[in-house]
Structures are given as C-alpha cells and as structure tokens.
C-alpha cells in the first residue's frame, strides 16, 4: 500500500474515532517516510476539519466528535515528539485546561468545547466536573497551559469562575494564563465584571476565541474581554 | 419479581459492573442506541415536514425499542462508575406499580396529576416557571405574581442568586441557607396570595442536596405533598447528589419529581436516538429512583431549544410512546429561546406546550424565556399564557396541533439561531400594580387571537 493510501486510512480512522487504528496507521505512515508536519496537515487536520463541519450540520454528534478528537490525540502523541521544537509550536495551537467549576456536575458543554478545541489543534487537559478553583491553577501550572477555560451551567457556580481569576491575581500569576468563561448563565456582561479575558457562546465560538487569543500578541489579563457570540 | 428496594439500588451502585463515565457516554450509549434503531428500523423516522407525530404504530415501536434499551443499559452512577442494571421483571413491576395519579398540594388549592393519553381531552396540569434567576428584592414579587395567576396549577418559580446580599455558591453553606429561605418564603407567598395549599416544586434555588435538605420537609418549608425536584445527568446517569435527594424525599413520604433530558446532538445522537434514550430513562427512573412523576424530557444541544422541528418531533413521539403504553406520570418542558415582550416567545410556547399536551404528557412545566440564561427575563403573563395552552390544547387532535405547528414554525424558526431576548421583568411589568405593560398585553392578545384563528381553542374559566 502506498503512503498516500495509508494517509487516507489514517484520516478515516480519525473520522471513525478508532484510536488504536489511528496509532497503527500513524506508525505505518512514518515508517513509509511521511514528513511528520505534513502528516498532521494532510491527514489529521483534514479529518478534524471535516468532523468540525459534520457536528454543527448534524451529520455527526457529540460522541463522534469526542472519539475523533481522541483518535487525533493518539496520532499526535506519536508525531509531535518527532517534530523539531519550533515546528511543533506551529502545529500545536496551545494548551487549554478546561473543567466545570465546583458545585457543577454538568459536562456536556465542557465536552463539546473540549472536543472542538482538540479538533482545532489545541492540547486539551480536561479536569472534569466539580473542580475547585485552585485545581485549575495547579493544572495550568503543571501542564504549562496557555488558557484556563471554565464552563458552567449553574448560576450558583458562577462565583467560582471569578474566584479562579481572584486567586491568580492574589498569587501574582494573573499574567500567566488567559482565563475564558462560558456556559448557560454566563454572559458577556459577567465576563467583563469578573475581568475574564474572553467569552464564547458556542463550542465554535470558544475555539475561535482561543485561536484569537493565541494569535494576538497580547498578554493576559486583557483590558477588555474578547467576546464571541454574545448574549446579554 | 418486584422493583428493587432503594437499599438494593444503593448496593448496586457499589457492586454493579465497572464502567468509566467516558466509556458510558461515548461508547455504550451511542452503540446501544444505534443497534436498537437499526433492529427496529427506526433510524430515519424523523419527519421534518410533520413535527407533531400522530402515527401510533411508530410510537409503539419506539416504546418497545426503548424498553429493550432500558434493560440492556441500566443507569450509570457517576459517583462510583458502576452500572445499576434492572431485570425485566423488576422493570415491569416498577412501571406497573408506579402511581397513575398523585395529589399535589393540599385542600382546595391542591391538584391531581393523573396519567393521560394522547387526545384524551383532559387538561394537562401545568407548573410555572423555570428557575430563572432573580435578585432577592424582586424574587418575592415575581414569585407571588406567578402564584396569583390562577391558570398556573403548581408553583415552581424563579431561583435566588443572592442570600442576604451575598452571592450564592453551589455546594456550600450559602446554598443551605438559601434553600431554607426559598422554602420558607415560597410557602409564605402561597399563603399571602390566597393559595396556601397550592402545590409547589422545591427547590429551584438548590442545585445540590444541601439546598434540598434545607428546604424540603422542614417546618414552614416545602411540604411532602409538594414535588421534590430530583434532576439527574444525561444520558441515563445518576449520582450521589440525586440519590441523597431521592432518599430524603422518600424518608419524608414526599413525591420524587425526577427528570433528565435526552440530548439531541449529544450522546444519544439524532432525534430518533434521543427518543429511545428518553423512553429508557423514563422507565428506568421508576425502578431506580422510585419516581412519582417525571420522564420524557428532550433538548437539542445544537440549537439550545426543543421547540425546533427535531425537538417537537422527539417530544411528541416520546410522550405518545410512554402514554400509550404505560400509566406513568410523564413530564416535559417547552424550552424557548426568545424572551418576554416578543411575539416569537409566545409562539414557541404555543407550539411546544401544545405538542406535549396533545401527546399525553401528564405534567408540563415552563417557561424558559431567553433560554433561561438571563436574570430577570421572566414575567407572570407568559406563565398564564402557557398554562392556558396546556389546559386547552387537550381539546385538539395531534393532526390539528401539527397543522398549527407547521403554520407557526416559520414565524419563529429564523429566530432560533439569533433569538430576540425581549425585555426583563422590570421593563415588561408595572411592578407597583403588577400588571403587564401595554406593549406586552397587546402582544399576548394578538398571539391568542392569531392562535384562535388557526383553530386553537383558548377558553378559560379562571
């Protein structure tokens, strides 16, 4: 089988959410001499872009999106160590630590955002639900994250979004991470009130927000939050 | 074989098969649903051109498939990562012995929630509102305003976001304090409004078990004759929070009001998948949580509503499946995206609540103006309107509601992606006199007149 055919199989394994196959085809492509960076562009990114189109159009649903992200992640774990450091920064858009805050066990919003961020080239560290404020910061430090993303469905968990920012400020680390917020009761007004750096209404909005934050040359904290898809 | 006792359920949350929650969500649920849809040839049954189903055989096939799905999957405990399986005998017993009627509230102000069938002509009981956020100075005013709407059968009502001036924080003693205050004040407001025995849903301010313990069954708070709100995560998941609430409710001899929306676009996939998940979840909660009322909720996570075509269709099939094949006291919400003082908001409510009422749902609740996202976006007028819809839609056939839906959908569909959030309570009402502004009153009357011209039978004796 040719390298081109193997690359196609790799793409399909990502679209099908098959982690083991994705690892296998990645190894086989590299053995056939595939350039790691090109492999990301020609096989992985293409598959994730297509999955990113399928989800909002209703052609794919959340499980497929998550599994495709996992399969892509499995491939990237093999490829990225083979890329020179400056090249890897070009393909890895950034690291995002994400979770639902303390008191909130709803995970669908967080899962959607995490899956879309993975599809768009971010490394996503998912802390789960019911996450105390300090855990976001500990994880961001451990993972050398760029962005802390806090998604909540509950008004009574909103204060914990602010608390993360407050703690960063109190320990003198506010300028280390962008903090973005989203979820049912979150509005652009709340985002500004708590001095968060950004708000995204949908999963795609969150991804566009993260891309913009990483592309701009600004450092946190932003004087005005970047808002995508504002309500209220 | 009898329905398992609650202590046995708790044991199964510890001894059941181990399954990580991610595996449950992205592998077990979608795979099982896909297989069932294929086995029963239900995969392409969504009909966008006829959002309100009236095909009884389709509903019955979905019921059979949903029943099988319930037995195959069970419910997943997020707290222990174990699966609580239910045998066929246990499930049959739970469904057969579930209550077909309960009396909520007390005395002349209370109301019977009874099992219904599609097109049976009996009014659907209606509770208002969803837990829209209100600051504590306005919370008693809006809550009393809703209670005074005589068409509203059961008060659910908005949620507090502050307590004695401090922010509420979920899962902390703030919530315990707020839950108690909510329960006490809710009861006082029912007395003040002249409906002391009116049934209520407690406690919308409380998310975790702390607020529930603080408000339900305490002296002066929510009574055991009120409904105890015991929501749990999608799809087919339980956790220690809901189990605490359920056991607390049963300890007091109260009514478990269970619920968990099946999510179109989420783990259950397409509308057909969410119908199966909703049916399975509805059945299982009667075995696992010993629910009294609940089951049949649907939500489309892509559009953040359920009054789009997919949502309406899924609601209609789910509730027809359940009501035709069981006597469960099912429940549904119409989840609107536009807000007060907009025509589109009332049109969404008309179609959504009309759909569930004519499909045999026992108990409807709402509203969820502006998607429930914005504080202060709620007024008593839409509570009245939607209760009128709930009571009167029962006079219609499913085909007729489908015709009305098809006529009205184009008037609000374009706003689903770009909702008109309307106006907050403070701009929609004269708070001193508790009357709607002329603007809002005119919209209400216009929408009713439009609906009547389409054949919707708005009548009220209240």
Interface residues (C-beta under 8 A of the other chain):
Chain A: X17 X55 X56 X58 X61 X62 X63 X64 X66 X67 X102 X103 X104 X105 X106 X107 X108 X111 X112 X130 X154 X155 X156 X157 X158 X159 X160 X184 X185 X187 X231 X232
Chain B: X22 X25 X26 X27 X29 X30 X78 X133 X159 X161 X167 X168 X169 X170 X171 X172 X174 X175 X205 X207 X208 X233 X234 X239 X241 X263 X265 X266 X267 X268 X269 X270 X273 X301 X302 X370 X371 X372 X373 X374 X375 X419 X421
